[in-house]
Amino acid sequence: MAGEPKRRHSKARKRTRRAAINLAVNLVDCKNCGKLTIPHTVCKNCGFYGGKSITKEKVQVTRA
């Protein structure tokens, strides 16, 4: 039989654990401008991704 927790973990404890996981993201250099960015995302500084410019006209924002 598997052990069961005696008490429920609080929301703060759960969120602190998840926040620490997100701090461990590896940063890579942008190939266009050289700034540190999160991998597999558009560079916030120059707007390039994968060697191509991602412009605001191509991104469609839907608001509910």
Residue pairs with C-beta under 8 A, 6 or more apart in sequence:
25 38
26 39
27 36
27 37
27 38
27 39
28 36
28 37
28 38
28 39
29 35
29 36
29 37
30 36
30 37
30 43
30 45
30 46
30 48
31 48
31 51
32 43
32 46
32 48
32 51
33 43
33 45
33 46
33 48
35 43
35 45
35 46
37 43
37 44
37 45
41 49
42 48
42 49
42 54
43 49
47 53
47 54
47 55
48 54
